[in-house]
């Protein structure tokens, strides 16, 4: 699946010239934790989120911020002051946010969210905002995912489990043997940790057509 398959296209946006107070009201009224910021031509220029607002002077953060920033270079302290004190969204927002295009895979979207510790990613087309993918959209994709299309039958199941054991599971290099009888997967080998044994079981359970998993591991 691609970003275009799950993205939200009815997007709430805000102008960089709007006030921070207005941004907070929009977030609360629409139950969102972040809002794309677009200019008059509809081009994405930033994103403002709850994280940008939690150190505002309105929350009494002036003293705390100054203590935390004592050793920062002058330009960083000045930038931090602007972000916690300015009334303009354009001064407070996160500039140059991570963006994706419509054909970005959901696997890559999830990776970017994890790498950058973000909850949403704007989708752009030639610089113009056309959608947004949030963590909730990825969860919806999980719910709507079609069952595995692996062919049924003991031999097909055995092949699928064996192949998947070596696909970035943490089990690479372990000599795990797989046998299947009447849809029951039997796992054999010297697997010393509970985490690896659990991973092997989950691999087997992910294959369509199995009726159960029995472990015969030597600790």
C-alpha positions, -999 to 999 in steps of 0.1 A, spaced: 0 0 0 11 36 -7 5 69 11 -22 78 -14 -42 47 -3 -45 59 33 -38 96 35 -64 121 47 -72 146 20 -96 169 39 -69 187 58 -71 214 84 -44 240 77 -33 272 92 -14 303 80 21 313 93 5 347 101 -21 332 124 -16 334 161 -3 306 183 -35 310 204 -56 304 172 -35 273 164 -41 259 199 -79 265 195 -79 248 161 -61 217 176 -86 215 205 -117 221 183 -107 194 158 -91 169 182 -57 170 163 -22 172 178 -6 190 148 -16 212 119 2 218 85 11 254 79 7 267 43 13 300 26 -12 319 4 -3 297 -26 -11 265 -7 26 255 -4 36 237 28 60 259 49 60 241 82 39 222 108 29 232 143 22 206 169 16 202 206 53 196 209 60 231 197 37 246 223 46 228 255 74 252 265 54 284 259 58 313 283 21 311 289 28 279 307 53 295 330 83 280 312 104 311 310 127 302 340 129 265 332 139 272 296 166 297 305 182 272 330 182 244 304 197 267 278 225 284 298 252 265 279 237 269 244 252 292 218 236 326 216 218 319 183 202 288 197 191 306 229 177 334 207 158 309 185 144 291 216 133 324 230 114 332 198 97 298 198 84 301 233 75 338 232 64 348 197 26 351 190 31 341 153 27 306 141 55 312 115 80 318 143 69 288 164 63 261 138 87 234 129 102 245 95 112 221 67 91 192 81 96 157 68 73 151 38 65 123 14 49 119 -20 18 100 -28 36 69 -39 57 64 -8 52 29 6 36 26 41 67 7 52 88 38 45 62 61 61 64 40 93 102 41 92 102 79 89 78 83 118 100 61 139 133 77 128 121 113 134 97 106 164 68 122 146 31 114 145 21 126 111 37 133 77 24 157 51 20 145 15 30 169 -11 29 172 -49 53 197 -64 54 214 -31 17 217 -27 0 199 3 -24 172 -10 -28 150 21 -15 139 54 -7 105 68 -10 100 106 -3 71 129 -40 65 130 -41 61 93 -14 34 96 -34 16 123 -64 17 99 -42 1 72 -33 -27 97 -70 -34 103 -78 -35 66 -48 -56 56 -58 -87 36 -48 -121 50 -16 -136 39 -20 -152 4 4 -181 11 -7 -214 -5 -21 -239 19 -7 -274 25 20 -288 48 48 -284 23 39 -249 13 36 -239 50 70 -255 58 86 -235 30 70 -202 40 80 -206 77 116 -215 68 119 -185 44 104 -161 69 127 -172 98 156 -155 79 138 -122 70 151 -97 95 136 -116 125 167 -117 147 168 -154 141 193 -153 112 221 -178 117 202 -200 142 197 -235 129 159 -238 134 143 -268 117 107 -267 106 84 -296 101 47 -295 94 21 -323 100 -16 -318 93 -12 -280 96 7 -281 129 41 -264 127 69 -281 148 100 -260 155 133 -276 165 167 -264 173 190 -249 200 174 -215 208 188 -201 240 166 -171 247 129 -166 254 129 -137 230 141 -157 201 118 -186 208 89 -162 209 100 -146 176 101 -181 160 66 -188 172 53 -155 158 70 -162 124 51 -195 122 18 -180 134 20 -154 106 17 -180 79 -18 -186 65 -32 -221 70 -15 -232 101 -35 -249 129 -10 -245 157 26 -243 167 46 -267 189 80 -258 201 107 -285 207 136 -261 214 166 -269 234 174 -240 257 
